Amino acid sequence: MSIVFRPTIPSVFIDSDGAPKSRKLWHSKVVWRFVNLRALSVPIEECAAIVGHTLEDCLHVIEERNLQDAINTRRHVLIKDVMR
């Protein structure tokens, strides 16, 4: 038994090459574009490809920044514009 503690990093946080995953920063314009795309009901996989982030990053930013309310609000605004 070893006295030295060697923590293990879960595979969820490791890239295929063994390096820890790093998340790309989200510029405010990219977040706004992402919100608009989701408001237009573009599938999240396509949104990820368009904005240049991974699917996991997109899901994370929705939860981290609580964007679901912004997406729903934007969707309602777009619907009102169409109905005029």
N, CA, C and O of each residue as an XYZ file, in Angstrom:
336
protein
N       0.830     -1.180      0.000
C       0.000      0.000      0.000
C       0.878      1.249      0.000
O       1.889      1.318      0.699
N       0.478      2.210     -0.781
C       1.269      3.418     -0.931
C       0.731      4.529     -0.037
O      -0.476      4.643      0.176
N       1.626      5.330      0.473
C       1.233      6.469      1.298
C       0.853      7.652      0.408
O       0.069      8.506      0.822
N       1.388      7.710     -0.784
C       1.141      8.821     -1.699
C      -0.217      8.647     -2.359
O      -0.526      7.592     -2.913
N      -1.018      9.694     -2.291
C      -2.342      9.675     -2.902
C      -2.233     10.155     -4.342
O      -1.756     11.261     -4.596
N      -2.668      9.337     -5.270
C      -2.669      9.708     -6.691
C      -4.117      9.791     -7.154
O      -4.735      8.761     -7.422
N      -4.675     11.012     -7.253
C      -6.071     11.134     -7.677
C      -6.228     10.720     -9.136
O      -5.339     10.937     -9.959
N      -7.356     10.130     -9.433
C      -7.650      9.771    -10.817
C      -8.702     10.720    -11.350
O      -9.635     11.102    -10.643
N      -8.540     11.087    -12.591
C      -9.484     11.980    -13.251
C     -10.484     11.123    -14.000
O     -10.091     10.277    -14.804
N     -11.787     11.331    -13.749
C     -12.791     10.546    -14.475
C     -12.658     10.732    -15.982
O     -12.275     11.803    -16.451
N     -12.972      9.697    -16.727
C     -12.807      9.734    -18.178
C     -13.688     10.787    -18.837
O     -13.422     11.187    -19.971
N     -14.720     11.237    -18.156
C     -15.595     12.275    -18.707
C     -14.813     13.561    -18.938
O     -15.123     14.329    -19.848
N     -13.791     13.795    -18.105
C     -13.038     15.030    -18.172
C     -11.724     14.913    -18.936
O     -10.908     15.834    -18.906
N     -11.513     13.800    -19.616
C     -10.247     13.577    -20.321
C     -10.508     13.400    -21.809
O     -11.400     12.650    -22.206
N      -9.724     14.097    -22.633
C      -9.802     13.929    -24.086
C      -9.231     12.576    -24.476
O      -8.668     11.865    -23.644
N      -9.380     12.229    -25.744
C      -8.896     10.941    -26.228
C      -7.372     10.812    -26.124
O      -6.850      9.700    -26.045
N      -6.654     11.949    -26.123
C      -5.201     11.871    -26.028
C      -4.695     11.836    -24.583
O      -3.485     11.814    -24.355
N      -5.611     11.831    -23.605
C      -5.213     11.725    -22.211
C      -5.083     13.053    -21.491
O      -4.891     13.078    -20.276
N      -5.184     14.154    -22.213
C      -5.076     15.472    -21.595
C      -6.441     15.895    -21.042
O      -7.475     15.529    -21.602
N      -6.450     16.654    -19.961
C      -7.726     17.134    -19.441
C      -8.434     18.014    -20.473
O      -7.797     18.778    -21.199
N      -9.764     17.890    -20.522
C     -10.539     18.690    -21.466
C     -10.536     20.146    -21.029
O     -10.584     20.446    -19.836
N     -10.478     21.033    -21.989
C     -10.582     22.460    -21.689
C     -11.779     23.006    -22.450
O     -11.966     22.718    -23.632
N     -12.562     23.776    -21.775
C     -13.753     24.348    -22.399
C     -13.378     25.659    -23.069
O     -12.616     26.462    -22.532
N     -13.942     25.854    -24.274
C     -13.735     27.104    -24.978
C     -14.611     28.170    -24.339
O     -15.714     27.886    -23.872
N     -14.113     29.387    -24.323
C     -14.889     30.491    -23.786
C     -15.978     30.882    -24.780
O     -15.794     30.774    -25.992
N     -17.096     31.329    -24.262
C     -18.229     31.740    -25.083
C     -18.250     33.262    -25.163
O     -18.441     33.935    -24.149
N     -18.056     33.806    -26.355
C     -18.173     35.241    -26.585
C     -19.652     35.605    -26.545
O     -20.498     34.785    -26.904
N     -19.974     36.816    -26.116
C     -21.377     37.210    -25.976
C     -22.139     37.148    -27.300
O     -23.326     36.821    -27.313
N     -21.469     37.457    -28.411
C     -22.126     37.366    -29.725
C     -22.453     35.916    -30.073
O     -23.488     35.640    -30.679
N     -21.587     35.004    -29.695
C     -21.819     33.579    -29.962
C     -22.977     33.073    -29.120
O     -23.792     32.280    -29.592
N     -23.054     33.524    -27.877
C     -24.169     33.126    -27.009
C     -25.481     33.640    -27.598
O     -26.473     32.913    -27.639
N     -25.484     34.897    -28.054
C     -26.694     35.474    -28.645
C     -27.092     34.718    -29.917
O     -28.277     34.470    -30.141
N     -26.126     34.357    -30.738
C     -26.406     33.586    -31.950
C     -26.974     32.217    -31.577
O     -27.916     31.740    -32.211
N     -26.407     31.591    -30.559
C     -26.879     30.296    -30.096
C     -28.323     30.392    -29.586
O     -29.148     29.530    -29.888
N     -28.623     31.433    -28.821
C     -29.988     31.630    -28.316
C     -30.954     31.813    -29.475
O     -32.043     31.240    -29.458
N     -30.585     32.591    -30.475
C     -31.455     32.800    -31.636
C     -31.682     31.502    -32.409
O     -32.802     31.225    -32.840
N     -30.644     30.718    -32.583
C     -30.791     29.450    -33.292
C     -31.712     28.505    -32.536
O     -32.570     27.860    -33.137
N     -31.539     28.420    -31.221
C     -32.408     27.548    -30.428
C     -33.842     28.064    -30.431
O     -34.784     27.271    -30.414
N     -34.019     29.391    -30.453
C     -35.364     29.968    -30.511
C     -36.054     29.607    -31.822
O     -37.279     29.503    -31.878
N     -35.268     29.417    -32.866
C     -35.810     29.002    -34.163
C     -35.965     27.490    -34.254
O     -36.275     26.960    -35.321
N     -35.752     26.796    -33.146
C     -35.892     25.340    -33.042
C     -34.892     24.570    -33.901
O     -35.184     23.468    -34.366
N     -33.720     25.151    -34.106
C     -32.640     24.433    -34.778
C     -32.138     23.373    -33.800
O     -31.902     23.690    -32.634
N     -31.966     22.125    -34.240
C     -31.476     21.085    -33.332
C     -30.143     21.479    -32.697
O     -29.298     22.109    -33.333
N     -29.975     21.101    -31.453
C     -28.796     21.523    -30.702
C     -27.505     21.006    -31.327
O     -26.462     21.648    -31.204
N     -27.558     19.858    -31.995
C     -26.366     19.344    -32.672
C     -25.941     20.278    -33.803
O     -24.750     20.532    -33.987
N     -26.917     20.789    -34.562
C     -26.603     21.729    -35.636
C     -26.130     23.059    -35.064
O     -25.223     23.683    -35.616
N     -26.734     23.497    -33.965
C     -26.302     24.733    -33.313
C     -24.834     24.635    -32.906
O     -24.059     25.572    -33.095
N     -24.469     23.489    -32.347
C     -23.088     23.284    -31.914
C     -22.131     23.413    -33.092
O     -21.076     24.037    -32.976
N     -22.499     22.821    -34.224
C     -21.636     22.905    -35.404
C     -21.557     24.340    -35.925
O     -20.490     24.791    -36.344
N     -22.670     25.050    -35.900
C     -22.705     26.420    -36.428
C     -21.873     27.367    -35.571
O     -21.109     28.173    -36.100
N     -22.018     27.273    -34.245
C     -21.299     28.196    -33.367
C     -19.877     27.744    -33.051
O     -19.109     28.490    -32.444
N     -19.522     26.525    -33.459
C     -18.147     26.056    -33.305
C     -17.809     25.532    -31.925
O     -16.659     25.621    -31.497
N     -18.783     24.990    -31.224
C     -18.563     24.388    -29.912
C     -19.046     22.946    -29.953
O     -19.732     22.533    -30.887
N     -18.680     22.191    -28.934
C     -19.144     20.810    -28.863
C     -20.560     20.769    -28.301
O     -21.036     21.737    -27.708
N     -21.215     19.646    -28.495
C     -22.555     19.460    -27.961
C     -22.548     19.602    -26.437
O     -23.453     20.208    -25.864
N     -21.531     19.045    -25.786
C     -21.427     19.129    -24.329
C     -21.271     20.575    -23.873
O     -21.851     20.977    -22.865
N     -20.480     21.362    -24.622
C     -20.315     22.778    -24.286
C     -21.638     23.517    -24.401
O     -21.952     24.366    -23.567
N     -22.417     23.199    -25.432
C     -23.713     23.852    -25.632
C     -24.668     23.511    -24.498
O     -25.354     24.390    -23.976
N     -24.716     22.257    -24.119
C     -25.586     21.859    -23.010
C     -25.129     22.510    -21.709
O     -25.948     22.910    -20.882
N     -23.826     22.609    -21.542
C     -23.274     23.205    -20.327
C     -23.594     24.696    -20.255
O     -23.955     25.194    -19.189
N     -23.468     25.410    -21.361
C     -23.709     26.861    -21.324
C     -25.185     27.166    -21.087
O     -25.512     28.170    -20.454
N     -26.080     26.314    -21.585
C     -27.513     26.517    -21.327
C     -27.785     26.425    -19.831
O     -28.498     27.251    -19.261
N     -27.206     25.410    -19.210
C     -27.428     25.226    -17.780
C     -26.682     26.258    -16.952
O     -27.237     26.811    -16.003
N     -25.423     26.523    -17.305
C     -24.592     27.428    -16.521
C     -25.131     28.856    -16.529
O     -25.144     29.524    -15.495
N     -25.576     29.324    -17.695
C     -26.064     30.706    -17.821
C     -27.579     30.811    -17.782
O     -28.134     31.890    -17.993
N     -28.247     29.703    -17.514
C     -29.706     29.672    -17.437
C     -30.319     30.298    -18.697
O     -31.134     31.216    -18.612
N     -29.917     29.791    -19.854
C     -30.348     30.356    -21.133
C     -31.728     29.885    -21.577
O     -32.280     30.423    -22.537
N     -32.289     28.897    -20.903
C     -33.584     28.391    -21.353
C     -34.647     29.479    -21.305
O     -35.501     29.543    -22.189
N     -34.609     30.333    -20.292
C     -35.560     31.442    -20.213
C     -35.348     32.426    -21.364
O     -36.312     32.912    -21.957
N     -34.093     32.716    -21.675
C     -33.796     33.628    -22.784
C     -34.237     33.036    -24.120
O     -34.739     33.755    -24.984
N     -34.053     31.739    -24.290
C     -34.478     31.061    -25.525
C     -35.992     31.117    -25.659
O     -36.506     31.423    -26.735
N     -36.706     30.827    -24.589
C     -38.169     30.873    -24.634
C     -38.684     32.287    -24.888
O     -39.627     32.474    -25.656
N     -38.074     33.279    -24.251
C     -38.477     34.670    -24.462
C     -38.251     35.075    -25.908
O     -39.120     35.689    -26.527
N     -37.103     34.737    -26.442
C     -36.786     35.080    -27.841
C     -37.746     34.378    -28.796
O     -38.169     34.965    -29.792
N     -38.092     33.124    -28.500
C     -39.038     32.372    -29.329
C     -40.399     33.076    -29.356
O     -41.023     33.182    -30.412
N     -40.855     33.552    -28.204
C     -42.142     34.247    -28.141
C     -42.102     35.570    -28.900
O     -43.088     35.953    -29.530
N     -40.983     36.262    -28.845
C     -40.825     37.509    -29.601
C     -40.885     37.235    -31.096
O     -41.534     37.972    -31.839
N     -40.217     36.190    -31.537
C     -40.236     35.838    -32.961
C     -41.643     35.441    -33.415
O     -42.058     35.782    -34.523
N     -42.364     34.732    -32.572
C     -43.738     34.344    -32.909
C     -44.630     35.577    -33.015
O     -45.450     35.673    -33.928
N     -44.474     36.531    -32.077
C     -45.267     37.762    -32.126
C     -44.967     38.552    -33.396
O     -45.883     39.114    -33.998
N     -43.707     38.605    -33.815
C     -43.337     39.322    -35.040
C     -43.991     38.697    -36.265
O     -44.404     39.408    -37.182
N     -44.086     37.386    -36.283
C     -44.698     36.698    -37.410
C     -46.204     36.949    -37.444
O     -46.791     37.075    -38.519
N     -46.818     37.020    -36.286
C     -48.262     37.156    -36.201
C     -48.749     38.580    -36.481
O     -49.957     38.781    -36.607
N     -47.892     39.544    -36.582
C     -48.304     40.912    -36.877
C     -48.792     41.062    -38.267
O     -49.177     42.159    -38.671
